[in-house]
Structure formats: structure tokens, C-alpha cells
Amino acid sequence: MKKIVLLVMGLLFLPVLASAYQVNIYAPESLTVGKPLVVTGETTFGVGTPIDVVLYYQMTTTSEVKRKIVYIQPDKTFKAIFDTTGLKTGIYKVEVPTSGMGGDSVTMRVIQLVDRSDAIHLSSSATQPFTRTLYIAGTITGGENSGIQVEVVGPDNAVIFGPRFVNTNYAGDFSVDVPVTDPGTYEVSFTDSKGYIGAKTLTVLGTPSVGNPVTAGTTPVATPTSQVISAHAPSSRDRPAYFIVNPGNGPVSIYTSSAVDWVVEYVDGNGVAHTVNAHGADSAERLNLVGNGKLLYFKVYPKTAVSGEAFLYGENVNSMRVSPNTPSVFTVTETTVPPETPGTPVAPVLGVVAIGLALLLHVRKQ
């Protein structure tokens, strides 16, 4: 009889153990200062539940930098975005400081903030007279014979130029003329295949002359030899980044960012699947394809157990975007593990079976 009582008590505790909440958060391992730090997560907490996401700076001691309160969405996910502008470089961590988590929960991620702004050296003047053209020229360290993506935000905080790819020469030099309609402060941001580099501020002085044509002798806007557009998304081995590319018709080049050993899986316009991993973290994966007017689907993830921001670049493509979900062309080959039915954990069911067998044996002995 005592054995039966013990078994019943064990059964009562099993649902409690099985109902521990799960929280898993995701964040990039490395991020450039000035870029938004996006922390996402998934949980078994109820929809609408508030949850704290905290950013800490780690040096000799850990100090809280910022805290966000977010709410669980209907799909049981949450997102917190931290502005890293002005933060010191170094090691940070994001954490969901909750108790009662299941053993499989991941509630903390370590992030390294880096500053690459010194890689850009502008030779154009930081203050320029108003001539309806903003001249941007400089050198990027390590960007020889490649290129750089330039974006310009005007005084009204609207993007007036780019993002546009500008070629660099053998010394890493680049230049571009940007049409402007008003004096003011312009923010110029730079990105290369390794990701965001930084931003510079240029000031245009003078009074606009309404209706006047562009000053004679000004150099027209530089046109790159090939148009490059890009898209990016967080990526890890268990949560790859997916991209959809419209290549149009004709030759195109697709390549990744570097600094991470990326694996690229793609399905071409004929429905044939390919996997590319020809280089390590020091070089980008590059594909030269011929578009036939049909969409191309890409899956990008790190070869090792790291996570980061996956950038995909396309030369001469019509469009490129991040897919919000897994494209159907990849679900054919990917194994999907069905979730357990809510409310029926395996452990309690096994406990009930065990008790039933014990009772049956007891009755037979009587």
C-alpha cells in the first residue's frame, strides 16, 4: 500500500516539473557600435506577459546599461532593440532575468561591440559651400579593388542617396557626388562586405537659390560600374537567414559578408539545390550565376556553432529581400520535428501507465 501511495505522490509532482517555463533568446555575437542590437526570443509564457530584457556591460564587474520591457506576442515570440550609439567597445551581455526556467532555456547571450569607424578616412572637406552637390571622397582600409556601400541622410532625416555601391581602386580610394537641394548637416554611413563600418557628418553652408540650375562645372553623380544591393538578417545554425533574390535575366554575382565562415545553400531558377562553402571566415562566399527571370532562394548560416548578422550582396540583380519565414523550396529537404501536444507531456503519461501496472499487480496478489 505504501508503494502505491508513493507512486501517486510522484505522479502529482510530475506535471509540476514538466510545466517549467522555457525561454530562449538570440543575439549576434559581434556588432558594430552605432548599429541597433536586436534581441529576439521565444517562450512558453502566455501571450501578453511582460518580460524584462537587460543589457549589461562586462569589464571587471557587470553593470546594467539599459533595460527594456517587452510583451509576448501571439506567436509566443518577443523582440527588444537597443540603441548602441555612443556605447564603449567591449564585451556586453543580454539577459532575461527570470526564475523558474526549464533546464533547456537560454536566457543569456554574450555580445562584443566593435568600432570600425577608423577604417574610413575622408579626404573631402567636412564643411563645403552650397553648390547643389555634396562631394564625398576618401579611403577604406582593407577595401582595395572592391567597393563600399554609401548612404546619405539629409537634414530632415530622410535618405537622399543610396544605399549605393561605389567602387574602390587599388589603394582603396573612392569618390561620389551626391545632389543636394538645401544647406545643412548630412550624415554619411558606410558598409562593406564585413558589415557596418560607421558614419561621418558633413556640413553644407550657404543659402539655396530656388529655381537655379546646378552650378556649371559640377561633376555629375558617379555611376558605379555595377549596381549592388544587399539584405541582412541574424543567422545561426539552428535559425538560418533566408533570402529571396530576383536576378532578372543575365549574369549576376551573389556574395556573402566575411568575418564568419558562412555556408550558402540555394535553389536556382530550375529548382536545383546547391551548397557552397569554399572559403573560411576570412573570405566571402561568391557565386556567379545566370538569371533566367525566376526567383532564387538562399539559405545562409554559420558553419560553426556561432551566430551573427548574415549579409548577402547581389550585383546586377533586380531585387533582394529577407524572407520572413522558411521558403517552401527548403522545407522539402529539411526534417521537421512535430511539437508535443500541449497539455500531454510524455513524463506524466508514463507515470500513469506505471501506476496502473502497479495497481494491477497489487490486485492480482490479493
Secondary structure in CASP SS format (residue, H / E / C, confidence):
PFRMAT SS
TARGET T0000
AUTHOR 0000-0000-0000
METHOD secondary structure of the structure
MODEL  1
M C 1.00
K H 1.00
K H 1.00
I H 1.00
V H 1.00
L H 1.00
L H 1.00
V H 1.00
M H 1.00
G H 1.00
L H 1.00
L H 1.00
F H 1.00
L H 1.00
P H 1.00
V H 1.00
L H 1.00
A H 1.00
S C 1.00
A C 1.00
Y E 1.00
Q C 1.00
V E 1.00
N E 1.00
I E 1.00
Y E 1.00
A C 1.00
P C 1.00
E C 1.00
S E 1.00
L E 1.00
T E 1.00
V C 1.00
G C 1.00
K C 1.00
P C 1.00
L E 1.00
V E 1.00
V E 1.00
T E 1.00
G E 1.00
E E 1.00
T E 1.00
T C 1.00
F C 1.00
G C 1.00
V C 1.00
G C 1.00
T C 1.00
P E 1.00
I E 1.00
D E 1.00
V E 1.00
V E 1.00
L E 1.00
Y E 1.00
Y E 1.00
Q E 1.00
M C 1.00
T C 1.00
T C 1.00
T E 1.00
S E 1.00
E E 1.00
V E 1.00
K E 1.00
R E 1.00
K E 1.00
I E 1.00
V E 1.00
Y E 1.00
I C 1.00
Q C 1.00
P C 1.00
D C 1.00
K C 1.00
T E 1.00
F E 1.00
K E 1.00
A E 1.00
I E 1.00
F E 1.00
D C 1.00
T C 1.00
T C 1.00
G C 1.00
L C 1.00
K C 1.00
T C 1.00
G E 1.00
I E 1.00
Y E 1.00
K E 1.00
V E 1.00
E E 1.00
V C 1.00
P C 1.00
T C 1.00
S C 1.00
G C 1.00
M E 1.00
G C 1.00
G C 1.00
D C 1.00
S C 1.00
V E 1.00
T C 1.00
M E 1.00
R E 1.00
V E 1.00
I E 1.00
Q E 1.00
L E 1.00
V E 1.00
D C 1.00
R C 1.00
S H 1.00
D H 1.00
A H 1.00
I E 1.00
H E 1.00
L E 1.00
S C 1.00
S C 1.00
S C 1.00
A C 1.00
T E 1.00
Q E 1.00
P E 1.00
F C 1.00
T C 1.00
R C 1.00
T E 1.00
L E 1.00
Y E 1.00
I E 1.00
A E 1.00
G E 1.00
T E 1.00
I E 1.00
T C 1.00
G C 1.00
G C 1.00
E C 1.00
N C 1.00
S C 1.00
G E 1.00
I E 1.00
Q E 1.00
V E 1.00
E E 1.00
V E 1.00
V E 1.00
G C 1.00
P C 1.00
D C 1.00
N C 1.00
A C 1.00
V E 1.00
I E 1.00
F E 1.00
G E 1.00
P E 1.00
R E 1.00
F E 1.00
V E 1.00
N E 1.00
T C 1.00
N C 1.00
Y C 1.00
A C 1.00
G C 1.00
D E 1.00
F E 1.00
S E 1.00
V E 1.00
D E 1.00
V E 1.00
P E 1.00
V C 1.00
T C 1.00
D C 1.00
P C 1.00
G E 1.00
T E 1.00
Y E 1.00
E E 1.00
V E 1.00
S E 1.00
F E 1.00
T E 1.00
D E 1.00
S C 1.00
K C 1.00
G E 1.00
Y E 1.00
I E 1.00
G E 1.00
A E 1.00
K E 1.00
T E 1.00
L E 1.00
T E 1.00
V E 1.00
L E 1.00
G C 1.00
T C 1.00
P C 1.00
S C 1.00
V C 1.00
G C 1.00
N C 1.00
P C 1.00
V C 1.00
T C 1.00
A C 1.00
G C 1.00
T C 1.00
T C 1.00
P C 1.00
V C 1.00
A C 1.00
T C 1.00
P C 1.00
T C 1.00
S C 1.00
Q C 1.00
V E 1.00
I E 1.00
S E 1.00
A E 1.00
H E 1.00
A E 1.00
P E 1.00
S E 1.00
S E 1.00
R C 1.00
D C 1.00
R C 1.00
P C 1.00
A E 1.00
Y E 1.00
F E 1.00
I E 1.00
V E 1.00
N E 1.00
P C 1.00
G C 1.00
N E 1.00
G E 1.00
P E 1.00
V E 1.00
S E 1.00
I E 1.00
Y E 1.00
T E 1.00
S C 1.00
S C 1.00
A C 1.00
V C 1.00
D C 1.00
W E 1.00
V E 1.00
V E 1.00
E E 1.00
Y E 1.00
V E 1.00
D C 1.00
G C 1.00
N C 1.00
G C 1.00
V C 1.00
A E 1.00
H E 1.00
T E 1.00
V E 1.00
N C 1.00
A C 1.00
H C 1.00
G C 1.00
A C 1.00
D C 1.00
S C 1.00
A C 1.00
E C 1.00
R E 1.00
L E 1.00
N E 1.00
L E 1.00
V E 1.00
G E 1.00
N E 1.00
G C 1.00
K C 1.00
L C 1.00
L E 1.00
Y E 1.00
F E 1.00
K E 1.00
V E 1.00
Y E 1.00
P E 1.00
K C 1.00
T C 1.00
A C 1.00
V C 1.00
S E 1.00
G E 1.00
E E 1.00
A E 1.00
F E 1.00
L E 1.00
Y E 1.00
G E 1.00
E E 1.00
N C 1.00
V C 1.00
N C 1.00
S E 1.00
M E 1.00
R E 1.00
V E 1.00
S C 1.00
P C 1.00
N C 1.00
T C 1.00
P C 1.00
S H 1.00
V H 1.00
F H 1.00
T H 1.00
V C 1.00
T C 1.00
E C 1.00
T C 1.00
T C 1.00
V C 1.00
P C 1.00
P C 1.00
E C 1.00
T C 1.00
P C 1.00
G C 1.00
T C 1.00
P C 1.00
V H 1.00
A H 1.00
P H 1.00
V H 1.00
L H 1.00
G H 1.00
V H 1.00
V H 1.00
A H 1.00
I H 1.00
G H 1.00
L H 1.00
A H 1.00
L H 1.00
L H 1.00
L H 1.00
H H 1.00
V H 1.00
R H 1.00
K H 1.00
Q C 1.00
END
